[in-house]
Amino acid sequence: MSQEQGDSFSVDFSNFFDPRTAGLLVIDVQEKLWPFISSREQALKRMVQAIHVAGEMGLPILVTEQYVKGLGATIAPITEALDKYDAYHPIEKFAFSCFGEPNFEEAFDATEIETLAVIGIEAHVCVLQTSLDAIDRGLDVFYIAEATGSRDLDHKAEAVHRVRDTGAIVGSVEMFAFEAMRTAKHPAFRKVQKIIV
């Protein structure tokens, strides 16, 4: 990050996350479960936007896949978005929380992420458990609710309530993007604006 960018964060933003240590986690958006997700096209649009926002801003992006033999690989629209930033390097897991998978923990520890933005499926299982685990580890979690999905929308709503009650930031892709940029002078502003508008 340039000194000029760094200087733009010298003000006390105690109610904001620090974009210099933010990253995105794409959780288990896989072929065999995807057809059963409620409102999946709307969620997919937001997931793709979130990936492009993180990619254009140069944020680290991690990707997981749950039990690939049973649930298949990540769906094509997500892999295509990730490939644009050379970010499709999926980590297979069997635990529901990403932090229950040693290979994920190793990959995560190699980053400097302190604010973890999460998207994916299912909102009330793997995304929720990962978020709760991250909070337990002292991380800030930005739960991008509109970029998550569940088979049952009531289950997703319950997950959103629980993560908020536990201390996660719950917001939209647009909220995440503008909070990460903070200013229209951000070098990625025009590209990000085109993604989310």
C-alpha positions in Angstrom: 0.0 0.0 0.0 1.3 3.4 -0.9 2.2 6.0 1.8 -0.6 8.2 0.5 -3.1 5.4 1.0 -1.8 4.6 4.4 -2.1 8.3 5.4 -5.8 8.3 4.6 -6.3 5.9 7.6 -4.5 8.0 10.1 -7.8 9.3 11.5 -9.4 7.3 14.3 -12.0 5.0 12.6 -12.7 3.0 15.7 -16.1 1.9 14.4 -14.7 0.7 11.1 -12.7 -2.3 10.1 -9.1 -1.8 8.9 -9.0 -2.5 5.1 -5.3 -3.0 5.3 -5.8 -6.3 7.1 -9.1 -7.4 5.5 -9.6 -10.5 3.3 -12.4 -12.5 1.7 -13.4 -16.1 2.4 -15.5 -17.9 -0.2 -17.1 -20.9 1.5 -18.3 -24.1 -0.2 -20.3 -22.7 -3.2 -20.5 -26.2 -4.7 -22.3 -27.9 -7.6 -24.4 -30.5 -5.9 -25.8 -28.3 -3.2 -26.2 -25.2 -5.2 -29.5 -26.2 -7.0 -31.2 -26.4 -3.6 -30.3 -23.0 -2.3 -33.2 -20.5 -1.9 -32.9 -17.2 -3.9 -29.7 -18.5 -5.3 -29.5 -16.2 -8.4 -29.6 -13.1 -6.2 -27.0 -14.6 -3.8 -24.8 -15.5 -6.7 -24.8 -12.0 -8.1 -23.7 -10.7 -4.7 -21.0 -13.4 -4.3 -19.5 -12.6 -7.7 -19.6 -8.9 -6.8 -17.8 -9.5 -3.5 -15.1 -11.5 -5.3 -14.5 -8.7 -7.8 -14.5 -6.0 -5.1 -11.8 -8.0 -3.1 -9.9 -8.8 -6.3 -9.8 -5.2 -7.6 -8.7 -4.0 -4.2 -5.9 -6.5 -3.9 -7.3 -8.2 -0.8 -6.4 -11.8 -0.1 -9.0 -14.3 -1.1 -9.4 -17.8 0.3 -11.7 -20.5 -1.0 -13.0 -23.8 0.5 -14.9 -26.8 -0.7 -16.6 -29.2 1.6 -16.1 -33.0 0.9 -15.6 -32.6 -2.9 -16.4 -36.2 -3.7 -19.9 -35.8 -2.3 -20.7 -32.1 -3.1 -18.6 -31.5 -6.2 -16.4 -28.5 -7.1 -17.1 -24.8 -6.8 -19.7 -23.7 -9.4 -18.5 -22.2 -12.7 -19.6 -18.5 -12.2 -17.6 -18.4 -8.9 -14.5 -20.0 -10.3 -14.6 -17.7 -13.3 -14.6 -14.7 -11.0 -11.9 -16.1 -8.9 -9.7 -17.0 -11.9 -9.6 -13.3 -12.9 -7.5 -12.7 -9.8 -5.7 -16.1 -9.8 -7.6 -16.8 -6.6 -9.2 -20.2 -7.2 -7.0 -22.4 -5.0 -9.7 -24.4 -3.1 -8.9 -26.0 0.2 -10.9 -29.1 0.8 -12.4 -29.5 4.2 -14.5 -32.0 6.1 -15.2 -30.0 9.3 -18.1 -27.5 8.9 -16.0 -24.6 10.2 -13.1 -23.8 7.9 -11.0 -23.4 11.0 -11.5 -27.1 11.8 -9.4 -28.0 8.7 -5.6 -27.9 9.3 -4.8 -27.0 5.7 -7.1 -24.0 5.9 -5.6 -22.9 9.2 -2.2 -23.1 7.6 -3.3 -21.1 4.6 -5.0 -18.5 6.8 -2.0 -18.1 9.1 0.0 -17.2 6.0 -2.1 -14.1 5.5 -2.3 -11.0 7.6 -6.1 -11.0 7.7 -7.7 -9.5 10.9 -11.1 -8.7 9.4 -12.5 -11.7 7.6 -15.4 -11.1 5.1 -17.3 -14.2 4.6 -19.6 -15.3 1.8 -20.9 -18.7 0.6 -23.2 -21.6 1.7 -24.8 -22.7 3.7 -25.3 -19.5 5.7 -26.5 -21.3 8.8 -23.9 -24.1 8.8 -20.4 -23.7 7.4 -20.6 -19.9 7.0 -22.0 -19.5 10.5 -19.6 -21.9 12.2 -16.6 -20.4 10.5 -17.7 -16.9 11.6 -18.2 -18.0 15.2 -14.8 -19.7 15.2 -13.2 -16.6 13.7 -14.7 -14.4 16.4 -13.5 -16.9 19.1 -10.0 -16.4 17.6 -10.2 -12.6 18.1 -10.9 -11.8 14.4 -13.4 -9.2 13.2 -16.0 -10.9 10.9 -17.8 -9.0 8.2 -20.7 -11.4 7.4 -21.9 -10.3 3.9 -25.4 -11.6 4.4 -26.7 -11.0 0.9 -23.8 -13.1 -0.5 -24.7 -16.1 1.6 -27.4 -18.8 0.9 -29.2 -21.6 2.7 -31.8 -24.1 1.5 -34.3 -22.5 3.9 -34.4 -18.7 4.1 -35.6 -18.9 7.8 -32.3 -20.7 8.6 -30.3 -18.0 6.9 -32.2 -15.3 8.9 -31.5 -17.2 12.2 -27.8 -17.3 11.2 -27.7 -13.6 10.6 -29.3 -12.9 14.0 -26.8 -15.2 15.7 -23.6 -13.8 14.2 -24.8 -10.3 14.8 -25.5 -11.2 18.5 -22.1 -12.7 18.7 -20.3 -9.6 17.5 -20.0 -9.9 13.8 -20.5 -7.0 11.4 -23.5 -7.9 9.2 -23.7 -5.9 6.0 -23.9 -5.9 2.2 -21.3 -6.0 -0.5 -21.7 -2.3 -1.1 -21.1 -1.6 2.6 -18.0 -3.7 2.6 -16.7 -2.1 -0.5 -17.2 1.5 0.6 -15.9 0.9 4.1 -12.8 -0.7 2.7 -12.1 2.2 0.3 -13.2 5.0 2.7 -12.6 7.6 0.0 -13.3 8.3 -3.7 -9.6 8.9 -4.0 -8.9 5.2 -3.5 -7.1 3.8 -6.6 -9.7 1.1 -7.1 -12.7 3.4 -6.7 -13.8 3.6 -10.3 -13.5 -0.1 -10.9 -15.3 -1.0 -7.7 -18.0 1.5 -8.4 -18.7 -0.2 -11.7 -18.9 -3.6 -10.0 -21.5 -2.6 -7.4 -23.6 -0.1 -9.2 
